Every structure is written in structure tokens, then in C-alpha cells.
């Protein structure tokens, strides 16, 4: 696992680009903490990094320091108005997708299970095999056959119902 400190918000774009250039196939996370002023962040950081290391040993984590005064008093603080980050609380863990055009986030989690589930969801998304064209076509054929069987079954049910109704009402 590669951990890089991002001391100021203006350094964040360059840090992301460097992480991509140096580790193009690595899973990338950004951990936003108020490490010197947020007791929750201080308590969570080592645990979070250990859980990430367990699931993603070759990942890159950008440890982004959040400055207390600008974060708590300036609505135009760079991390708050960033188009992907939209930081509202700390700690916040963000998974940066391969294209960095979108991200998944876990904000101010309270339970260990929340963090574990978040990392499991990311791991599942990264390890899922893309569906082949043949598999997709087979799935579509099976769905069509199921729909046809359902339609035949429904038609048969209607026919039986009409026969029964016909016997009761001549």
C-alpha cells in the first residue's frame, strides 16, 4: 500500500495525477481527515488504513489533511466545492474510480461494519468479471424463453378459467 500525504487542497489534483501515473492499475482512495483537530479522525485513521491494506494491498491512499478553520467557516473551501469530493464531514473515505470521473464515498461512519461493507462493495465491483457477449446473449435467450413460457402458462390459465366459467354460466 502506498500512502501519500496531501497537505493542502490545492495539491490534490496533482497528487491524483501522480498516483495515476505512478500506479496506473492500483485501486485509489482518498481519506479526508482533520488529523490534528478531529478526535474521530485520529482514532479511525490507523484502523481504516489497516482495513484498506487487508483488502487492497497494492492500493494508493491519498491522506488529505483538512484544515479546521477554512473547513468549518468557509463554504468555498476547496474540498467542499470540488466537483467530486463535496466534503461535508470528516473523516470521509472516497474510492476514486479508474476514470476519476466519479467516486464512491463513506462519510463519518459510526460502525466498523459500515467500513467493512464499503470496502467489500468496492472489492466486489473490482473483481467482477465483465459479462461476455455470448453469456449476455444466452442470458437474454433464457429471459425470452422464460417470458414465452410465462405467456403460454398465462394463456392456458385464462383458457381453463373461461372453460370453467362457461360451464357455470351457459
C-alpha positions as a printed NumPy array, in Angstrom:
array([[  0.   ,   0.   ,   0.   ],
       [  1.263,   3.438,  -0.912],
       [  0.183,   6.312,   1.347],
       [  0.762,   9.863,   0.215],
       [  0.065,  12.939,   2.338],
       [ -1.776,  15.766,   0.616],
       [ -1.153,  18.723,   2.894],
       [ -3.256,  21.367,   1.098],
       [ -6.344,  21.223,  -1.137],
       [ -4.526,  22.918,  -3.997],
       [ -2.101,  19.951,  -4.053],
       [ -4.909,  17.406,  -4.505],
       [ -5.251,  17.424,  -8.348],
       [ -1.52 ,  16.928,  -8.819],
       [ -1.457,  14.157,  -6.197],
       [ -4.241,  12.29 ,  -8.017],
       [ -2.44 ,  12.624, -11.361],
       [  0.842,  11.431,  -9.82 ],
       [ -0.913,   8.435,  -8.24 ],
       [ -2.384,   7.514, -11.618],
       [  0.953,   7.928, -13.394],
       [  2.987,   6.011, -10.816],
       [  0.423,   3.258, -10.116],
       [ -1.917,   3.073, -13.136],
       [ -3.601,  -0.21 , -12.192],
       [ -3.799,   0.398,  -8.437],
       [ -7.033,   0.988,  -6.573],
       [ -7.063,   4.598,  -5.355],
       [ -8.602,   6.044,  -2.197],
       [ -8.65 ,   9.492,  -0.651],
       [ -9.003,   9.72 ,   3.125],
       [-10.002,  13.18 ,   4.315],
       [ -9.165,  13.776,   7.959],
       [ -8.762,  16.597,  10.384],
       [ -5.931,  14.644,  11.949],
       [ -4.72 ,  17.387,  14.263],
       [ -8.146,  18.638,  15.408],
       [-10.707,  15.839,  14.89 ],
       [-10.632,  13.15 ,  17.582],
       [-12.81 ,  10.793,  15.466],
       [-10.337,  11.085,  12.597],
       [ -7.361,  10.447,  14.831],
       [ -8.983,   7.36 ,  16.309],
       [-10.124,   5.984,  12.938],
       [ -7.121,   6.594,  10.702],
       [ -4.884,   3.646,  11.651],
       [ -7.832,   1.257,  11.687],
       [ -9.051,   2.46 ,   8.282],
       [ -5.608,   2.122,   6.722],
       [ -5.265,  -1.409,   8.141],
       [ -8.652,  -2.478,   6.702],
       [ -7.762,  -0.987,   3.314],
       [ -4.368,  -2.73 ,   3.369],
       [ -6.081,  -6.09 ,   4.069],
       [ -8.384,  -5.839,   1.035],
       [ -6.201,  -3.844,  -1.369],
       [ -2.5  ,  -4.445,  -0.648],
       [ -1.348,  -2.651,  -3.829],
       [ -3.548,   0.42 ,  -3.487],
       [ -2.754,   4.112,  -3.221],
       [ -4.228,   6.155,  -0.381],
       [ -4.121,   9.926,  -0.526],
       [ -4.268,  11.146,   3.089],
       [ -5.803,  14.566,   2.673],
       [ -5.329,  16.919,   5.596],
       [ -8.398,  19.072,   6.181],
       [ -7.671,  22.42 ,   7.778],
       [-10.079,  23.169,  10.601],
       [-10.719,  26.887,  10.265],
       [-11.314,  27.033,   6.491],
       [-13.323,  23.791,   6.545],
       [-15.603,  24.858,   9.384],
       [-16.054,  28.5  ,   8.395],
       [-15.639,  28.874,   4.62 ],
       [-18.322,  27.345,   2.352],
       [-15.932,  27.906,  -0.566],
       [-13.2  ,  25.746,   0.954],
       [-11.619,  23.861,  -1.946],
       [-12.582,  20.356,  -0.771],
       [-16.172,  21.477,  -0.121],
       [-16.701,  22.855,  -3.613],
       [-14.644,  20.265,  -5.511],
       [-16.929,  18.666,  -8.172],
       [-16.304,  15.077,  -6.982],
       [-15.386,  15.443,  -3.333],
       [-18.143,  17.702,  -1.938],
       [-16.635,  17.309,   1.518],
       [-19.176,  17.923,   4.286],
       [-17.812,  15.916,   7.228],
       [-14.625,  14.245,   8.355],
       [-13.495,  11.555,   8.313],
       [-14.54 ,  10.778,   4.75 ],
       [-13.172,   7.912,   2.678],
       [-13.543,   8.126,  -1.083],
       [-12.846,   5.436,  -3.665],
       [-11.611,   7.063,  -6.841],
       [-12.689,   5.024,  -9.847],
       [-10.294,   4.296, -12.683],
       [-11.523,   7.228, -14.739],
       [-11.673,   9.568, -11.702],
       [-14.921,  10.895, -13.217],
       [-16.97 ,   9.528, -10.343],
       [-16.388,   8.211,  -6.881],
       [-17.994,   6.258,  -4.072],
       [-17.833,   7.669,  -0.575],
       [-18.208,   6.674,   3.047],
       [-18.834,   9.658,   5.3  ],
       [-18.297,   9.803,   9.054],
       [-19.089,   6.133,   9.644],
       [-20.002,   5.097,  13.165],
       [-19.75 ,   1.327,  12.942],
       [-16.874,  -0.9  ,  11.931],
       [-19.37 ,  -2.877,   9.834],
       [-20.017,   0.211,   7.664],
       [-16.35 ,   0.437,   6.699],
       [-16.07 ,  -3.32 ,   6.102],
       [-19.211,  -3.315,   3.917],
       [-17.967,  -0.294,   1.941],
       [-14.627,  -1.98 ,   1.207],
       [-16.353,  -5.279,   0.357],
       [-18.609,  -3.47 ,  -2.129],
       [-15.583,  -1.918,  -3.834],
       [-13.73 ,  -5.233,  -3.867],
       [-16.742,  -6.938,  -5.45 ],
       [-17.033,  -4.216,  -8.088],
       [-13.349,  -4.542,  -8.97 ],
       [-13.265,  -8.335,  -9.099],
       [-16.5  ,  -8.874, -11.013],
       [-15.777, -10.392, -14.38 ],
       [-17.217,  -8.477, -17.299],
       [-20.005, -10.414, -18.957],
       [-19.008, -11.841, -22.329],
       [-21.163, -11.264, -25.379],
       [-22.015, -14.98 , -25.56 ],
       [-23.036, -15.02 , -21.877],
       [-25.146, -11.878, -22.333],
       [-26.896, -13.38 , -25.394],
       [-27.505, -16.649, -23.511],
       [-28.969, -14.699, -20.579],
       [-31.253, -12.771, -22.959],
       [-32.393, -16.028, -24.655],
       [-33.148, -17.568, -21.272],
       [-35.133, -14.488, -20.249],
       [-37.081, -14.584, -23.542],
       [-37.8  , -18.305, -23.116],
       [-38.957, -17.68 , -19.551],
       [-41.223, -14.845, -20.71 ],
       [-42.639, -17.036, -23.501],
       [-43.281, -19.891, -21.069],
       [-44.968, -17.475, -18.719],
       [-47.155, -16.151, -21.566],
       [-48.134, -19.691, -22.585],
       [-48.875, -20.562, -18.964],
       [-50.937, -17.398, -18.546],
       [-52.877, -18.133, -21.77 ],
       [-53.556, -21.68 , -20.612],
       [-54.761, -20.373, -17.25 ],
       [-57.126, -17.955, -18.998],
       [-58.439, -20.751, -21.286],
       [-59.098, -23.017, -18.309],
       [-60.789, -20.165, -16.46 ],
       [-63.038, -19.488, -19.462],
       [-63.939, -23.172, -19.731],
       [-64.83 , -23.302, -16.077],
       [-66.761, -20.058, -16.303],
       [-68.503, -21.343, -19.439],
       [-69.72 , -24.456, -17.644],
       [-71.104, -22.427, -14.765],
       [-72.807, -19.86 , -16.97 ],
       [-74.282, -21.47 , -20.088]])
